[in-house]
Amino acid sequence: MEKIFCLGVALGAIGGALIVANSYKARSLVKKSQAELMQKMDEMMDERLSQTQQEEPQGKSDKKKS
């Protein structure tokens, strides 16, 4: 059962790659989705960096007190 599932996943991935490679609309959709995902990831990373920078001074003062 697991072998059939893995085979289906592999064939689906290969089929999807062929469709994207041969279709301009699908290729542009994938590129657009990738760009949106990268933008969201950049925003999330910037937000986390700003949070850690704000928390850092508090963490340093706690370590000095110990």
C-alpha positions in Angstrom: 0.0 0.0 0.0 2.8 2.4 0.9 4.6 1.6 -2.3 1.6 2.4 -4.4 1.2 5.7 -2.5 4.8 6.6 -3.1 4.6 5.7 -6.7 1.5 7.9 -7.1 3.2 10.8 -5.4 6.2 10.4 -7.7 4.1 10.2 -10.8 2.0 13.2 -9.8 5.2 15.2 -9.2 6.6 14.2 -12.6 3.2 14.9 -14.3 3.0 18.3 -12.6 6.5 19.2 -13.6 5.7 18.3 -17.2 2.6 20.4 -17.3 4.4 23.4 -15.8 7.3 23.0 -18.2 5.0 22.9 -21.3 2.3 25.5 -20.2 3.1 29.2 -20.2 0.1 29.9 -18.0 1.0 27.3 -15.4 4.7 28.4 -15.4 3.7 32.1 -14.9 1.3 31.0 -12.1 4.1 29.1 -10.4 6.5 32.0 -10.7 3.9 34.4 -9.3 3.2 32.1 -6.3 6.9 31.7 -5.6 7.4 35.5 -5.6 4.4 36.0 -3.2 5.7 33.3 -0.9 9.2 34.8 -0.8 7.8 38.2 -0.1 5.7 36.8 2.8 8.7 34.9 4.2 10.8 38.1 4.0 8.1 40.0 5.9 7.9 37.3 8.6 11.7 37.2 9.0 11.9 41.0 9.3 9.2 40.8 11.9 11.0 38.1 13.9 14.3 39.9 13.7 12.7 43.1 15.0 11.1 41.1 17.9 14.4 39.5 18.8 16.2 42.8 18.7 13.6 44.3 21.1 13.8 41.3 23.5 17.6 41.2 23.5 18.3 44.1 25.9 15.9 42.6 28.4 17.6 39.2 28.2 21.0 40.8 28.7 19.8 42.6 31.8 18.3 39.4 33.2 21.6 37.6 32.8 23.5 40.4 34.6 21.2 40.1 37.6 21.8 36.3 38.0 
